[in-house]
Amino acid sequence: MAKKSRRARRQQKSHRPSTPPPTQTVPSSGPAATPDEELPAAPAPSPRTEVDFAAEYRYVINDLRSMAIIAIAMLAVLIALSFVIG
């Protein structure tokens, strides 16, 4: 998948609200709510998994190899033409 451009990131930043997000409050069980009530704990972040980049980007290696072969062939044609024309 293609990486997002900087332009898209700038637009996302400009659309963010300038006011801070509202704080979470815990609903009280009765009319006498105390400020000592604790908020529920945030869910733990999921553990990071390792990615095998060789398997994920195998097509990139194949594309680079084919571009290198084409570049070498074009260079050989240019050198051959320089002897024929010159």
C-alpha positions as CSV (number, residue, x, y, z in Angstrom):
1,M,0.0,0.0,0.0
2,A,1.3,3.4,-0.9
3,K,2.6,5.7,1.8
4,K,0.5,8.8,2.5
5,S,1.9,12.0,1.1
6,R,2.9,15.0,3.2
7,R,0.1,17.0,1.7
8,A,-2.4,14.6,3.1
9,R,-0.8,14.8,6.6
10,R,-0.8,18.6,6.5
11,Q,-4.5,18.6,5.7
12,Q,-5.3,16.2,8.5
13,K,-3.4,18.4,10.9
14,S,-5.2,21.5,9.8
15,H,-8.6,19.9,10.4
16,R,-7.9,19.0,14.0
17,P,-9.9,21.0,16.5
18,S,-7.8,23.6,18.4
19,T,-9.6,22.9,21.7
20,P,-8.4,20.0,23.8
21,P,-10.7,16.9,23.9
22,P,-13.2,16.7,26.8
23,T,-12.1,14.8,29.9
24,Q,-13.9,11.6,30.9
25,T,-16.1,11.6,33.9
26,V,-17.5,8.6,35.7
27,P,-21.2,8.7,36.3
28,S,-21.9,8.8,40.0
29,S,-24.2,6.3,41.7
30,G,-25.9,9.0,43.8
31,P,-26.2,12.7,44.3
32,A,-23.1,12.9,46.4
33,A,-20.3,12.3,43.9
34,T,-16.8,12.8,45.1
35,P,-13.8,13.9,43.0
36,D,-11.8,10.9,44.3
37,E,-13.6,8.5,42.0
38,E,-11.2,6.7,39.7
39,L,-11.6,6.5,35.9
40,P,-11.7,3.0,34.4
41,A,-8.3,1.9,33.2
42,A,-7.4,2.3,29.6
43,P,-7.1,-0.9,27.5
44,A,-3.6,-2.1,27.2
45,P,-1.9,-1.5,23.8
46,S,-1.7,-4.6,21.6
47,P,1.8,-6.2,21.5
48,R,3.7,-5.5,18.3
49,T,4.2,-8.3,16.0
50,E,7.3,-8.8,13.9
51,V,6.9,-8.5,10.2
52,D,8.9,-10.5,7.6
53,F,9.7,-7.7,5.2
54,A,11.4,-10.1,2.8
55,A,8.1,-11.9,2.3
56,E,6.0,-8.7,2.3
57,Y,8.1,-6.8,-0.3
58,R,9.2,-9.7,-2.5
59,Y,7.6,-8.0,-5.5
60,V,9.8,-5.0,-4.9
61,I,13.0,-7.1,-5.3
62,N,11.6,-8.6,-8.5
63,D,10.8,-5.1,-9.9
64,L,14.3,-3.8,-9.0
65,R,15.9,-6.8,-10.6
66,S,14.0,-6.3,-13.8
67,M,14.7,-2.6,-13.9
68,A,18.4,-3.3,-13.5
69,I,18.4,-5.7,-16.4
70,I,16.6,-3.2,-18.6
71,A,19.0,-0.4,-17.6
72,I,22.1,-2.6,-18.4
73,A,20.5,-3.6,-21.7
74,M,19.9,0.1,-22.6
75,L,23.4,1.0,-21.6
76,A,24.8,-1.8,-23.9
77,V,22.6,-0.5,-26.8
78,L,23.9,3.0,-26.3
79,I,27.5,1.9,-26.2
80,A,26.9,-0.2,-29.4
81,L,25.3,2.7,-31.1
82,S,28.1,5.0,-30.2
83,F,30.5,2.7,-32.2
84,V,28.1,2.4,-35.1
85,I,27.1,6.1,-35.4
86,G,30.5,7.6,-34.4
